[in-house]
């Protein structure tokens, strides 16, 4: 996974998302996924660039989003990462 990414509002249009991809300086071979954020700026999901390219309609980029964000609060069953 590349440390470079594009993050957009989950309400961004597919056309707007594709324009951001086209104008990005991120190497095309590393830009595979766009991160989506909600109105509060929190990660709400992601969508593959290839999915946007295959869309036949110009709806919202995040509808339907492909992946819900994975998150975990440190608990006994989900410990915090430890530096090694």
N, C-alpha and C positions, 0 to 999 in steps of 0.2 A: 504494500500500500504506500502510495506517495504522500509526503507531508503537504503537498500542494493540493488545493481543492477549491471548488466553487460552492458557495452556500447561498441559497436563495430562499425567499419567502415561499411557504407552501402555497401561497395564492398567486405566485408568478405564473404567467401564461407559458404554454409550451413554446410558443414563438419567441417570447422574451428569454426563456431559458436557453434556447438554441442560439440566439444572438449572443448571449454571454459566453457560450461555449466557443463560438466562432471568433469572438474578439479577445478571448483569453490568450495569455502568453504561456500557459501551461502546455507542456509537450503533449501532443494528441495521444500518444501511446500510453501516457500515464493518467489521462483524464477519462476515467471510465464511469464515475459515479458523481452525481450532484447531491449534496446534502441539503435538506429542507428544514426550515425553522418555522416555528409558530409565531403568533403576534407578540409574544414575550421574548422572542429571540432564542427560545430553547429548541434543541434538536427534536424534530418531530418525525423524521424518516429520511429516506433517500430514494433516488431513482437512477437507473442506469442510463447513460447517454444514448446508448443504442435503442432503448425503449422510446426515448423522445424522438429519435430519428424515424422510428417506425410508426409513430402516431399519425393517424389520418385526419384527426380534427385538432383544432388549436385551443383546446381547453386548458385548464390549470395544469401546470407542470407536475404538481404533487397529487393529482387525482387520476387514477388511484396510485398512491405511493406504493412502491414495491417492498420496502423494508421499514418496519417499525424500529426505532432506536433500541438498542440493547443497553440496559443500565442496571446497576446493582448498588444497593446501599450496603456498606460494610456491616456484616452480621456474622454470627458464628458459622453460618452456612455459605457466606459469601465474603471471605476475609479481604481486607485491604491489601493491595499489592505491597510487597516489601522490597526495598532496595537491596540488591545483592552486591 
